[in-house]
Amino acid sequence: MIHVRYQGRSYDINNQNVNGSRNAQEIKQFVARFLDVKLKDLNNYVVDHRPNGSVIVRPEAVYG
């Protein structure tokens, strides 16, 4: 499961071919195709691999 937070909206993507075993760049490429956006639009996004195997793609957190 890939959970994506993009431009204030949330998406849950179930895809057996793209999972937590993929690296961050591969996951971003898949998400960019899914959202129909350019890969560079996800430059400031973080790919967070969770212990249960799911993945969260979200904007970088800015503190302060």
PDBQT receptor file of N, H, CA, C and O in Angstrom, charges set to zero:
ATOM      1  N   MET A   1       0.848  -1.178   0.000  1.00  0.00    +0.000 N 
ATOM      2  CA  MET A   1       0.000   0.000   0.000  1.00  0.00    +0.000 C 
ATOM      3  C   MET A   1       0.892   1.238   0.000  1.00  0.00    +0.000 C 
ATOM      4  O   MET A   1       1.846   1.343   0.770  1.00  0.00    +0.000 OA
ATOM      5  N   ILE A   2       0.557   2.156  -0.872  1.00  0.00    +0.000 N 
ATOM      6  H   ILE A   2      -0.218   2.071  -1.497  1.00  0.00    +0.000 HD
ATOM      7  CA  ILE A   2       1.242   3.447  -0.904  1.00  0.00    +0.000 C 
ATOM      8  C   ILE A   2       0.202   4.511  -0.581  1.00  0.00    +0.000 C 
ATOM      9  O   ILE A   2      -0.813   4.633  -1.267  1.00  0.00    +0.000 OA
ATOM     10  N   HIS A   3       0.465   5.272   0.460  1.00  0.00    +0.000 N 
ATOM     11  H   HIS A   3       1.289   5.173   1.017  1.00  0.00    +0.000 HD
ATOM     12  CA  HIS A   3      -0.407   6.388   0.820  1.00  0.00    +0.000 C 
ATOM     13  C   HIS A   3       0.299   7.657   0.357  1.00  0.00    +0.000 C 
ATOM     14  O   HIS A   3       1.461   7.884   0.693  1.00  0.00    +0.000 OA
ATOM     15  N   VAL A   4      -0.403   8.481  -0.416  1.00  0.00    +0.000 N 
ATOM     16  H   VAL A   4      -1.347   8.296  -0.689  1.00  0.00    +0.000 HD
ATOM     17  CA  VAL A   4       0.179   9.694  -0.979  1.00  0.00    +0.000 C 
ATOM     18  C   VAL A   4      -0.609  10.900  -0.491  1.00  0.00    +0.000 C 
ATOM     19  O   VAL A   4      -1.840  10.897  -0.490  1.00  0.00    +0.000 OA
ATOM     20  N   ARG A   5       0.112  11.918  -0.080  1.00  0.00    +0.000 N 
ATOM     21  H   ARG A   5       1.112  11.920  -0.081  1.00  0.00    +0.000 HD
ATOM     22  CA  ARG A   5      -0.493  13.208   0.270  1.00  0.00    +0.000 C 
ATOM     23  C   ARG A   5       0.059  14.202  -0.739  1.00  0.00    +0.000 C 
ATOM     24  O   ARG A   5       1.246  14.525  -0.714  1.00  0.00    +0.000 OA
ATOM     25  N   TYR A   6      -0.815  14.692  -1.638  1.00  0.00    +0.000 N 
ATOM     26  H   TYR A   6      -1.779  14.430  -1.658  1.00  0.00    +0.000 HD
ATOM     27  CA  TYR A   6      -0.356  15.586  -2.699  1.00  0.00    +0.000 C 
ATOM     28  C   TYR A   6      -1.348  16.729  -2.860  1.00  0.00    +0.000 C 
ATOM     29  O   TYR A   6      -2.534  16.503  -3.099  1.00  0.00    +0.000 OA
ATOM     30  N   GLN A   7      -0.863  17.944  -2.731  1.00  0.00    +0.000 N 
ATOM     31  H   GLN A   7       0.101  18.128  -2.537  1.00  0.00    +0.000 HD
ATOM     32  CA  GLN A   7      -1.665  19.162  -2.885  1.00  0.00    +0.000 C 
ATOM     33  C   GLN A   7      -2.954  19.114  -2.067  1.00  0.00    +0.000 C 
ATOM     34  O   GLN A   7      -4.028  19.449  -2.565  1.00  0.00    +0.000 OA
ATOM     35  N   GLY A   8      -2.835  18.698  -0.820  1.00  0.00    +0.000 N 
ATOM     36  H   GLY A   8      -1.961  18.425  -0.416  1.00  0.00    +0.000 HD
ATOM     37  CA  GLY A   8      -3.956  18.700   0.101  1.00  0.00    +0.000 C 
ATOM     38  C   GLY A   8      -4.914  17.532  -0.039  1.00  0.00    +0.000 C 
ATOM     39  O   GLY A   8      -5.914  17.464   0.676  1.00  0.00    +0.000 OA
ATOM     40  N   ARG A   9      -4.625  16.610  -0.951  1.00  0.00    +0.000 N 
ATOM     41  H   ARG A   9      -3.813  16.666  -1.532  1.00  0.00    +0.000 HD
ATOM     42  CA  ARG A   9      -5.492  15.443  -1.141  1.00  0.00    +0.000 C 
ATOM     43  C   ARG A   9      -4.724  14.186  -0.774  1.00  0.00    +0.000 C 
ATOM     44  O   ARG A   9      -3.496  14.149  -0.849  1.00  0.00    +0.000 OA
ATOM     45  N   SER A  10      -5.460  13.156  -0.377  1.00  0.00    +0.000 N 
ATOM     46  H   SER A  10      -6.458  13.186  -0.316  1.00  0.00    +0.000 HD
ATOM     47  CA  SER A  10      -4.867  11.870  -0.019  1.00  0.00    +0.000 C 
ATOM     48  C   SER A  10      -5.281  10.807  -1.021  1.00  0.00    +0.000 C 
ATOM     49  O   SER A  10      -6.421  10.778  -1.486  1.00  0.00    +0.000 OA
ATOM     50  N   TYR A  11      -4.340   9.938  -1.342  1.00  0.00    +0.000 N 
ATOM     51  H   TYR A  11      -3.415   9.961  -0.964  1.00  0.00    +0.000 HD
ATOM     52  CA  TYR A  11      -4.585   8.825  -2.259  1.00  0.00    +0.000 C 
ATOM     53  C   TYR A  11      -4.009   7.564  -1.643  1.00  0.00    +0.000 C 
ATOM     54  O   TYR A  11      -2.907   7.587  -1.094  1.00  0.00    +0.000 OA
ATOM     55  N   ASP A  12      -4.734   6.480  -1.729  1.00  0.00    +0.000 N 
ATOM     56  H   ASP A  12      -5.629   6.462  -2.175  1.00  0.00    +0.000 HD
ATOM     57  CA  ASP A  12      -4.229   5.175  -1.334  1.00  0.00    +0.000 C 
ATOM     58  C   ASP A  12      -4.118   4.333  -2.585  1.00  0.00    +0.000 C 
ATOM     59  O   ASP A  12      -5.101   4.129  -3.297  1.00  0.00    +0.000 OA
ATOM     60  N   ILE A  13      -2.924   3.846  -2.852  1.00  0.00    +0.000 N 
ATOM     61  H   ILE A  13      -2.125   4.012  -2.274  1.00  0.00    +0.000 HD
ATOM     62  CA  ILE A  13      -2.663   3.086  -4.073  1.00  0.00    +0.000 C 
ATOM     63  C   ILE A  13      -2.293   1.666  -3.685  1.00  0.00    +0.000 C 
ATOM     64  O   ILE A  13      -1.310   1.446  -2.978  1.00  0.00    +0.000 OA
ATOM     65  N   ASN A  14      -3.073   0.713  -4.143  1.00  0.00    +0.000 N 
ATOM     66  H   ASN A  14      -3.871   0.892  -4.718  1.00  0.00    +0.000 HD
ATOM     67  CA  ASN A  14      -2.763  -0.703  -3.964  1.00  0.00    +0.000 C 
ATOM     68  C   ASN A  14      -2.162  -1.213  -5.254  1.00  0.00    +0.000 C 
ATOM     69  O   ASN A  14      -2.847  -1.260  -6.275  1.00  0.00    +0.000 OA
ATOM     70  N   ASN A  15      -0.913  -1.590  -5.232  1.00  0.00    +0.000 N 
ATOM     71  H   ASN A  15      -0.356  -1.552  -4.402  1.00  0.00    +0.000 HD
ATOM     72  CA  ASN A  15      -0.267  -2.131  -6.417  1.00  0.00    +0.000 C 
ATOM     73  C   ASN A  15       0.770  -3.141  -5.966  1.00  0.00    +0.000 C 
ATOM     74  O   ASN A  15       1.706  -2.789  -5.248  1.00  0.00    +0.000 OA
ATOM     75  N   GLN A  16       0.620  -4.369  -6.368  1.00  0.00    +0.000 N 
ATOM     76  H   GLN A  16      -0.140  -4.655  -6.951  1.00  0.00    +0.000 HD
ATOM     77  CA  GLN A  16       1.538  -5.428  -5.945  1.00  0.00    +0.000 C 
ATOM     78  C   GLN A  16       2.939  -5.241  -6.518  1.00  0.00    +0.000 C 
ATOM     79  O   GLN A  16       3.912  -5.716  -5.932  1.00  0.00    +0.000 OA
ATOM     80  N   ASN A  17       3.055  -4.550  -7.661  1.00  0.00    +0.000 N 
ATOM     81  H   ASN A  17       2.265  -4.164  -8.137  1.00  0.00    +0.000 HD
ATOM     82  CA  ASN A  17       4.354  -4.374  -8.308  1.00  0.00    +0.000 C 
ATOM     83  C   ASN A  17       5.181  -3.250  -7.698  1.00  0.00    +0.000 C 
ATOM     84  O   ASN A  17       6.403  -3.222  -7.841  1.00  0.00    +0.000 OA
ATOM     85  N   VAL A  18       4.517  -2.334  -7.025  1.00  0.00    +0.000 N 
ATOM     86  H   VAL A  18       3.524  -2.357  -6.909  1.00  0.00    +0.000 HD
ATOM     87  CA  VAL A  18       5.223  -1.224  -6.382  1.00  0.00    +0.000 C 
ATOM     88  C   VAL A  18       4.922  -1.298  -4.901  1.00  0.00    +0.000 C 
ATOM     89  O   VAL A  18       3.796  -1.044  -4.473  1.00  0.00    +0.000 OA
ATOM     90  N   ASN A  19       5.926  -1.646  -4.125  1.00  0.00    +0.000 N 
ATOM     91  H   ASN A  19       6.841  -1.852  -4.474  1.00  0.00    +0.000 HD
ATOM     92  CA  ASN A  19       5.727  -1.826  -2.694  1.00  0.00    +0.000 C 
ATOM     93  C   ASN A  19       6.932  -1.294  -1.932  1.00  0.00    +0.000 C 
ATOM     94  O   ASN A  19       7.794  -0.635  -2.515  1.00  0.00    +0.000 OA
ATOM     95  N   GLY A  20       6.996  -1.568  -0.667  1.00  0.00    +0.000 N 
ATOM     96  H   GLY A  20       6.296  -2.103  -0.194  1.00  0.00    +0.000 HD
ATOM     97  CA  GLY A  20       8.052  -1.052   0.191  1.00  0.00    +0.000 C 
ATOM     98  C   GLY A  20       9.448  -1.518  -0.154  1.00  0.00    +0.000 C 
ATOM     99  O   GLY A  20      10.422  -0.974   0.367  1.00  0.00    +0.000 OA
ATOM    100  N   SER A  21       9.575  -2.517  -1.023  1.00  0.00    +0.000 N 
ATOM    101  H   SER A  21       8.784  -2.959  -1.446  1.00  0.00    +0.000 HD
ATOM    102  CA  SER A  21      10.907  -2.994  -1.388  1.00  0.00    +0.000 C 
ATOM    103  C   SER A  21      11.546  -2.125  -2.474  1.00  0.00    +0.000 C 
ATOM    104  O   SER A  21      12.737  -2.267  -2.748  1.00  0.00    +0.000 OA
ATOM    105  N   ARG A  22      10.796  -1.254  -3.078  1.00  0.00    +0.000 N 
ATOM    106  H   ARG A  22       9.828  -1.138  -2.855  1.00  0.00    +0.000 HD
ATOM    107  CA  ARG A  22      11.326  -0.346  -4.111  1.00  0.00    +0.000 C 
ATOM    108  C   ARG A  22      12.041   0.830  -3.451  1.00  0.00    +0.000 C 
ATOM    109  O   ARG A  22      11.743   1.197  -2.314  1.00  0.00    +0.000 OA
ATOM    110  N   ASN A  23      12.991   1.415  -4.186  1.00  0.00    +0.000 N 
ATOM    111  H   ASN A  23      13.233   1.118  -5.109  1.00  0.00    +0.000 HD
ATOM    112  CA  ASN A  23      13.679   2.578  -3.621  1.00  0.00    +0.000 C 
ATOM    113  C   ASN A  23      12.835   3.835  -3.825  1.00  0.00    +0.000 C 
ATOM    114  O   ASN A  23      11.846   3.821  -4.558  1.00  0.00    +0.000 OA
ATOM    115  N   ALA A  24      13.233   4.905  -3.176  1.00  0.00    +0.000 N 
ATOM    116  H   ALA A  24      14.036   4.917  -2.581  1.00  0.00    +0.000 HD
ATOM    117  CA  ALA A  24      12.446   6.143  -3.174  1.00  0.00    +0.000 C 
ATOM    118  C   ALA A  24      12.239   6.692  -4.583  1.00  0.00    +0.000 C 
ATOM    119  O   ALA A  24      11.147   7.162  -4.903  1.00  0.00    +0.000 OA
ATOM    120  N   GLN A  25      13.253   6.642  -5.418  1.00  0.00    +0.000 N 
ATOM    121  H   GLN A  25      14.140   6.260  -5.158  1.00  0.00    +0.000 HD
ATOM    122  CA  GLN A  25      13.134   7.188  -6.772  1.00  0.00    +0.000 C 
ATOM    123  C   GLN A  25      12.123   6.396  -7.605  1.00  0.00    +0.000 C 
ATOM    124  O   GLN A  25      11.336   6.984  -8.347  1.00  0.00    +0.000 OA
ATOM    125  N   GLU A  26      12.141   5.081  -7.486  1.00  0.00    +0.000 N 
ATOM    126  H   GLU A  26      12.780   4.604  -6.883  1.00  0.00    +0.000 HD
ATOM    127  CA  GLU A  26      11.181   4.245  -8.221  1.00  0.00    +0.000 C 
ATOM    128  C   GLU A  26       9.748   4.524  -7.761  1.00  0.00    +0.000 C 
ATOM    129  O   GLU A  26       8.824   4.587  -8.571  1.00  0.00    +0.000 OA
ATOM    130  N   ILE A  27       9.584   4.686  -6.469  1.00  0.00    +0.000 N 
ATOM    131  H   ILE A  27      10.335   4.635  -5.810  1.00  0.00    +0.000 HD
ATOM    132  CA  ILE A  27       8.251   4.971  -5.929  1.00  0.00    +0.000 C 
ATOM    133  C   ILE A  27       7.765   6.337  -6.401  1.00  0.00    +0.000 C 
ATOM    134  O   ILE A  27       6.600   6.482  -6.770  1.00  0.00    +0.000 OA
ATOM    135  N   LYS A  28       8.641   7.336  -6.393  1.00  0.00    +0.000 N 
ATOM    136  H   LYS A  28       9.587   7.218  -6.092  1.00  0.00    +0.000 HD
ATOM    137  CA  LYS A  28       8.256   8.665  -6.869  1.00  0.00    +0.000 C 
ATOM    138  C   LYS A  28       7.883   8.621  -8.348  1.00  0.00    +0.000 C 
ATOM    139  O   LYS A  28       6.932   9.286  -8.759  1.00  0.00    +0.000 OA
ATOM    140  N   GLN A  29       8.609   7.856  -9.149  1.00  0.00    +0.000 N 
ATOM    141  H   GLN A  29       9.381   7.316  -8.815  1.00  0.00    +0.000 HD
ATOM    142  CA  GLN A  29       8.279   7.734 -10.572  1.00  0.00    +0.000 C 
ATOM    143  C   GLN A  29       6.887   7.130 -10.749  1.00  0.00    +0.000 C 
ATOM    144  O   GLN A  29       6.098   7.603 -11.567  1.00  0.00    +0.000 OA
ATOM    145  N   PHE A  30       6.592   6.089  -9.983  1.00  0.00    +0.000 N 
ATOM    146  H   PHE A  30       7.233   5.704  -9.319  1.00  0.00    +0.000 HD
ATOM    147  CA  PHE A  30       5.279   5.452 -10.055  1.00  0.00    +0.000 C 
ATOM    148  C   PHE A  30       4.177   6.435  -9.642  1.00  0.00    +0.000 C 
ATOM    149  O   PHE A  30       3.148   6.540 -10.311  1.00  0.00    +0.000 OA
ATOM    150  N   VAL A  31       4.398   7.147  -8.547  1.00  0.00    +0.000 N 
ATOM    151  H   VAL A  31       5.233   7.062  -8.004  1.00  0.00    +0.000 HD
ATOM    152  CA  VAL A  31       3.401   8.096  -8.046  1.00  0.00    +0.000 C 
ATOM    153  C   VAL A  31       3.194   9.230  -9.054  1.00  0.00    +0.000 C 
ATOM    154  O   VAL A  31       2.059   9.648  -9.282  1.00  0.00    +0.000 OA
ATOM    155  N   ALA A  32       4.260   9.725  -9.651  1.00  0.00    +0.000 N 
ATOM    156  H   ALA A  32       5.182   9.385  -9.466  1.00  0.00    +0.000 HD
ATOM    157  CA  ALA A  32       4.135  10.794 -10.651  1.00  0.00    +0.000 C 
ATOM    158  C   ALA A  32       3.273  10.329 -11.828  1.00  0.00    +0.000 C 
ATOM    159  O   ALA A  32       2.430  11.083 -12.314  1.00  0.00    +0.000 OA
ATOM    160  N   ARG A  33       3.477   9.100 -12.283  1.00  0.00    +0.000 N 
ATOM    161  H   ARG A  33       4.162   8.487 -11.888  1.00  0.00    +0.000 HD
ATOM    162  CA  ARG A  33       2.640   8.563 -13.369  1.00  0.00    +0.000 C 
ATOM    163  C   ARG A  33       1.189   8.424 -12.912  1.00  0.00    +0.000 C 
ATOM    164  O   ARG A  33       0.266   8.756 -13.655  1.00  0.00    +0.000 OA
ATOM    165  N   PHE A  34       0.993   7.934 -11.690  1.00  0.00    +0.000 N 
ATOM    166  H   PHE A  34       1.744   7.665 -11.087  1.00  0.00    +0.000 HD
ATOM    167  CA  PHE A  34      -0.355   7.761 -11.152  1.00  0.00    +0.000 C 
ATOM    168  C   PHE A  34      -1.095   9.096 -11.085  1.00  0.00    +0.000 C 
ATOM    169  O   PHE A  34      -2.268   9.177 -11.448  1.00  0.00    +0.000 OA
ATOM    170  N   LEU A  35      -0.409  10.141 -10.619  1.00  0.00    +0.000 N 
ATOM    171  H   LEU A  35       0.544  10.075 -10.324  1.00  0.00    +0.000 HD
ATOM    172  CA  LEU A  35      -1.017  11.461 -10.457  1.00  0.00    +0.000 C 
ATOM    173  C   LEU A  35      -1.029  12.263 -11.758  1.00  0.00    +0.000 C 
ATOM    174  O   LEU A  35      -1.666  13.312 -11.844  1.00  0.00    +0.000 OA
ATOM    175  N   ASP A  36      -0.325  11.763 -12.761  1.00  0.00    +0.000 N 
ATOM    176  H   ASP A  36       0.193  10.911 -12.692  1.00  0.00    +0.000 HD
ATOM    177  CA  ASP A  36      -0.175  12.452 -14.040  1.00  0.00    +0.000 C 
ATOM    178  C   ASP A  36       0.467  13.825 -13.850  1.00  0.00    +0.000 C 
ATOM    179  O   ASP A  36      -0.034  14.844 -14.327  1.00  0.00    +0.000 OA
ATOM    180  N   VAL A  37       1.596  13.814 -13.133  1.00  0.00    +0.000 N 
ATOM    181  H   VAL A  37       2.003  12.987 -12.746  1.00  0.00    +0.000 HD
ATOM    182  CA  VAL A  37       2.386  15.024 -12.909  1.00  0.00    +0.000 C 
ATOM    183  C   VAL A  37       3.829  14.726 -13.298  1.00  0.00    +0.000 C 
ATOM    184  O   VAL A  37       4.194  13.569 -13.509  1.00  0.00    +0.000 OA
ATOM    185  N   LYS A  38       4.633  15.756 -13.391  1.00  0.00    +0.000 N 
ATOM    186  H   LYS A  38       4.336  16.695 -13.219  1.00  0.00    +0.000 HD
ATOM    187  CA  LYS A  38       6.049  15.577 -13.700  1.00  0.00    +0.000 C 
ATOM    188  C   LYS A  38       6.784  15.093 -12.454  1.00  0.00    +0.000 C 
ATOM    189  O   LYS A  38       6.431  15.461 -11.334  1.00  0.00    +0.000 OA
ATOM    190  N   LEU A  39       7.798  14.275 -12.656  1.00  0.00    +0.000 N 
ATOM    191  H   LEU A  39       8.085  13.977 -13.566  1.00  0.00    +0.000 HD
ATOM    192  CA  LEU A  39       8.583  13.755 -11.543  1.00  0.00    +0.000 C 
ATOM    193  C   LEU A  39       9.170  14.889 -10.702  1.00  0.00    +0.000 C 
ATOM    194  O   LEU A  39       9.253  14.773  -9.480  1.00  0.00    +0.000 OA
ATOM    195  N   LYS A  40       9.573  15.977 -11.344  1.00  0.00    +0.000 N 
ATOM    196  H   LYS A  40       9.506  16.071 -12.337  1.00  0.00    +0.000 HD
ATOM    197  CA  LYS A  40      10.162  17.106 -10.601  1.00  0.00    +0.000 C 
ATOM    198  C   LYS A  40       9.168  17.726  -9.618  1.00  0.00    +0.000 C 
ATOM    199  O   LYS A  40       9.578  18.387  -8.664  1.00  0.00    +0.000 OA
ATOM    200  N   ASP A  41       7.861  17.520  -9.840  1.00  0.00    +0.000 N 
ATOM    201  H   ASP A  41       7.528  16.983 -10.615  1.00  0.00    +0.000 HD
ATOM    202  CA  ASP A  41       6.852  18.037  -8.913  1.00  0.00    +0.000 C 
ATOM    203  C   ASP A  41       6.924  17.340  -7.556  1.00  0.00    +0.000 C 
ATOM    204  O   ASP A  41       6.362  17.825  -6.574  1.00  0.00    +0.000 OA
ATOM    205  N   LEU A  42       7.614  16.205  -7.506  1.00  0.00    +0.000 N 
ATOM    206  H   LEU A  42       8.070  15.811  -8.304  1.00  0.00    +0.000 HD
ATOM    207  CA  LEU A  42       7.752  15.457  -6.249  1.00  0.00    +0.000 C 
ATOM    208  C   LEU A  42       9.147  15.605  -5.642  1.00  0.00    +0.000 C 
ATOM    209  O   LEU A  42       9.508  14.862  -4.729  1.00  0.00    +0.000 OA
ATOM    210  N   ASN A  43       9.934  16.561  -6.145  1.00  0.00    +0.000 N 
ATOM    211  H   ASN A  43       9.641  17.165  -6.886  1.00  0.00    +0.000 HD
ATOM    212  CA  ASN A  43      11.300  16.761  -5.632  1.00  0.00    +0.000 C 
ATOM    213  C   ASN A  43      11.344  17.003  -4.130  1.00  0.00    +0.000 C 
ATOM    214  O   ASN A  43      12.240  16.500  -3.451  1.00  0.00    +0.000 OA
ATOM    215  N   ASN A  44      10.407  17.753  -3.610  1.00  0.00    +0.000 N 
ATOM    216  H   ASN A  44       9.679  18.161  -4.161  1.00  0.00    +0.000 HD
ATOM    217  CA  ASN A  44      10.405  18.093  -2.182  1.00  0.00    +0.000 C 
ATOM    218  C   ASN A  44       9.532  17.153  -1.365  1.00  0.00    +0.000 C 
ATOM    219  O   ASN A  44       9.052  17.512  -0.290  1.00  0.00    +0.000 OA
ATOM    220  N   TYR A  45       9.329  15.942  -1.885  1.00  0.00    +0.000 N 
ATOM    221  H   TYR A  45       9.719  15.649  -2.758  1.00  0.00    +0.000 HD
ATOM    222  CA  TYR A  45       8.522  14.940  -1.192  1.00  0.00    +0.000 C 
ATOM    223  C   TYR A  45       9.416  13.877  -0.574  1.00  0.00    +0.000 C 
ATOM    224  O   TYR A  45      10.491  13.565  -1.086  1.00  0.00    +0.000 OA
ATOM    225  N   VAL A  46       8.949  13.336   0.527  1.00  0.00    +0.000 N 
ATOM    226  H   VAL A  46       8.076  13.589   0.943  1.00  0.00    +0.000 HD
ATOM    227  CA  VAL A  46       9.664  12.309   1.269  1.00  0.00    +0.000 C 
ATOM    228  C   VAL A  46       8.964  10.974   1.052  1.00  0.00    +0.000 C 
ATOM    229  O   VAL A  46       7.735  10.902   1.053  1.00  0.00    +0.000 OA
ATOM    230  N   VAL A  47       9.749   9.919   0.868  1.00  0.00    +0.000 N 
ATOM    231  H   VAL A  47      10.747   9.977   0.868  1.00  0.00    +0.000 HD
ATOM    232  CA  VAL A  47       9.204   8.565   0.795  1.00  0.00    +0.000 C 
ATOM    233  C   VAL A  47       9.548   7.888   2.113  1.00  0.00    +0.000 C 
ATOM    234  O   VAL A  47      10.715   7.625   2.404  1.00  0.00    +0.000 OA
ATOM    235  N   ASP A  48       8.524   7.610   2.899  1.00  0.00    +0.000 N 
ATOM    236  H   ASP A  48       7.576   7.823   2.662  1.00  0.00    +0.000 HD
ATOM    237  CA  ASP A  48       8.682   7.044   4.242  1.00  0.00    +0.000 C 
ATOM    238  C   ASP A  48       8.283   5.573   4.211  1.00  0.00    +0.000 C 
ATOM    239  O   ASP A  48       7.107   5.245   4.052  1.00  0.00    +0.000 OA
ATOM    240  N   HIS A  49       9.273   4.683   4.364  1.00  0.00    +0.000 N 
ATOM    241  H   HIS A  49      10.228   4.949   4.492  1.00  0.00    +0.000 HD
ATOM    242  CA  HIS A  49       9.015   3.242   4.402  1.00  0.00    +0.000 C 
ATOM    243  C   HIS A  49       8.635   2.851   5.825  1.00  0.00    +0.000 C 
ATOM    244  O   HIS A  49       9.436   3.010   6.746  1.00  0.00    +0.000 OA
ATOM    245  N   ARG A  50       7.427   2.346   6.011  1.00  0.00    +0.000 N 
ATOM    246  H   ARG A  50       6.776   2.218   5.264  1.00  0.00    +0.000 HD
ATOM    247  CA  ARG A  50       6.924   1.962   7.329  1.00  0.00    +0.000 C 
ATOM    248  C   ARG A  50       7.305   0.516   7.644  1.00  0.00    +0.000 C 
ATOM    249  O   ARG A  50       7.480  -0.284   6.725  1.00  0.00    +0.000 OA
ATOM    250  N   PRO A  51       7.438   0.167   8.928  1.00  0.00    +0.000 N 
ATOM    251  CA  PRO A  51       7.828  -1.196   9.323  1.00  0.00    +0.000 C 
ATOM    252  C   PRO A  51       6.874  -2.285   8.811  1.00  0.00    +0.000 C 
ATOM    253  O   PRO A  51       7.288  -3.429   8.618  1.00  0.00    +0.000 OA
ATOM    254  N   ASN A  52       5.613  -1.939   8.591  1.00  0.00    +0.000 N 
ATOM    255  H   ASN A  52       5.276  -1.011   8.748  1.00  0.00    +0.000 HD
ATOM    256  CA  ASN A  52       4.650  -2.945   8.127  1.00  0.00    +0.000 C 
ATOM    257  C   ASN A  52       4.711  -3.168   6.613  1.00  0.00    +0.000 C 
ATOM    258  O   ASN A  52       3.939  -3.964   6.078  1.00  0.00    +0.000 OA
ATOM    259  N   GLY A  53       5.621  -2.473   5.917  1.00  0.00    +0.000 N 
ATOM    260  H   GLY A  53       6.248  -1.826   6.352  1.00  0.00    +0.000 HD
ATOM    261  CA  GLY A  53       5.780  -2.647   4.480  1.00  0.00    +0.000 C 
ATOM    262  C   GLY A  53       5.071  -1.609   3.640  1.00  0.00    +0.000 C 
ATOM    263  O   GLY A  53       5.300  -1.529   2.434  1.00  0.00    +0.000 OA
ATOM    264  N   SER A  54       4.217  -0.816   4.253  1.00  0.00    +0.000 N 
ATOM    265  H   SER A  54       4.031  -0.881   5.234  1.00  0.00    +0.000 HD
ATOM    266  CA  SER A  54       3.547   0.230   3.486  1.00  0.00    +0.000 C 
ATOM    267  C   SER A  54       4.483   1.425   3.311  1.00  0.00    +0.000 C 
ATOM    268  O   SER A  54       5.533   1.516   3.947  1.00  0.00    +0.000 OA
ATOM    269  N   VAL A  55       4.078   2.324   2.444  1.00  0.00    +0.000 N 
ATOM    270  H   VAL A  55       3.225   2.250   1.927  1.00  0.00    +0.000 HD
ATOM    271  CA  VAL A  55       4.901   3.483   2.106  1.00  0.00    +0.000 C 
ATOM    272  C   VAL A  55       4.036   4.729   2.176  1.00  0.00    +0.000 C 
ATOM    273  O   VAL A  55       2.874   4.710   1.770  1.00  0.00    +0.000 OA
ATOM    274  N   ILE A  56       4.600   5.804   2.688  1.00  0.00    +0.000 N 
ATOM    275  H   ILE A  56       5.544   5.819   3.018  1.00  0.00    +0.000 HD
ATOM    276  CA  ILE A  56       3.919   7.104   2.715  1.00  0.00    +0.000 C 
ATOM    277  C   ILE A  56       4.761   8.069   1.892  1.00  0.00    +0.000 C 
ATOM    278  O   ILE A  56       5.961   8.212   2.124  1.00  0.00    +0.000 OA
ATOM    279  N   VAL A  57       4.125   8.728   0.930  1.00  0.00    +0.000 N 
ATOM    280  H   VAL A  57       3.150   8.612   0.741  1.00  0.00    +0.000 HD
ATOM    281  CA  VAL A  57       4.786   9.768   0.135  1.00  0.00    +0.000 C 
ATOM    282  C   VAL A  57       4.119  11.081   0.524  1.00  0.00    +0.000 C 
ATOM    283  O   VAL A  57       2.910  11.253   0.367  1.00  0.00    +0.000 OA
ATOM    284  N   ARG A  58       4.924  11.996   1.030  1.00  0.00    +0.000 N 
ATOM    285  H   ARG A  58       5.906  11.857   1.158  1.00  0.00    +0.000 HD
ATOM    286  CA  ARG A  58       4.357  13.235   1.585  1.00  0.00    +0.000 C 
ATOM    287  C   ARG A  58       5.328  14.384   1.380  1.00  0.00    +0.000 C 
ATOM    288  O   ARG A  58       6.513  14.161   1.134  1.00  0.00    +0.000 OA
ATOM    289  N   PRO A  59       4.828  15.624   1.480  1.00  0.00    +0.000 N 
ATOM    290  CA  PRO A  59       5.740  16.769   1.400  1.00  0.00    +0.000 C 
ATOM    291  C   PRO A  59       6.699  16.763   2.583  1.00  0.00    +0.000 C 
ATOM    292  O   PRO A  59       6.376  16.268   3.663  1.00  0.00    +0.000 OA
ATOM    293  N   GLU A  60       7.880  17.321   2.359  1.00  0.00    +0.000 N 
ATOM    294  H   GLU A  60       8.142  17.723   1.481  1.00  0.00    +0.000 HD
ATOM    295  CA  GLU A  60       8.817  17.478   3.460  1.00  0.00    +0.000 C 
ATOM    296  C   GLU A  60       8.195  18.349   4.538  1.00  0.00    +0.000 C 
ATOM    297  O   GLU A  60       7.508  19.325   4.238  1.00  0.00    +0.000 OA
ATOM    298  N   ALA A  61       8.432  17.999   5.771  1.00  0.00    +0.000 N 
ATOM    299  H   ALA A  61       8.990  17.205   6.015  1.00  0.00    +0.000 HD
ATOM    300  CA  ALA A  61       7.914  18.809   6.886  1.00  0.00    +0.000 C 
ATOM    301  C   ALA A  61       8.874  19.983   7.104  1.00  0.00    +0.000 C 
ATOM    302  O   ALA A  61      10.092  19.809   7.133  1.00  0.00    +0.000 OA
ATOM    303  N   VAL A  62       8.315  21.150   7.253  1.00  0.00    +0.000 N 
ATOM    304  H   VAL A  62       7.325  21.291   7.229  1.00  0.00    +0.000 HD
ATOM    305  CA  VAL A  62       9.109  22.351   7.516  1.00  0.00    +0.000 C 
ATOM    306  C   VAL A  62       8.758  22.828   8.910  1.00  0.00    +0.000 C 
ATOM    307  O   VAL A  62       7.597  23.107   9.208  1.00  0.00    +0.000 OA
ATOM    308  N   TYR A  63       9.762  22.920   9.757  1.00  0.00    +0.000 N 
ATOM    309  H   TYR A  63      10.705  22.694   9.515  1.00  0.00    +0.000 HD
ATOM    310  CA  TYR A  63       9.553  23.345  11.135  1.00  0.00    +0.000 C 
ATOM    311  C   TYR A  63      10.191  24.702  11.358  1.00  0.00    +0.000 C 
ATOM    312  O   TYR A  63      11.227  25.025  10.777  1.00  0.00    +0.000 OA
ATOM    313  N   GLY A  64       9.555  25.490  12.209  1.00  0.00    +0.000 N 
ATOM    314  H   GLY A  64       8.714  25.228  12.681  1.00  0.00    +0.000 HD
ATOM    315  CA  GLY A  64      10.139  26.741  12.612  1.00  0.00    +0.000 C 
ATOM    316  C   GLY A  64       9.735  27.824  11.788  1.00  0.00    +0.000 C 
ATOM    317  O   GLY A  64      10.154  28.960  12.011  1.00  0.00    +0.000 OA
TER     318      GLY A  64
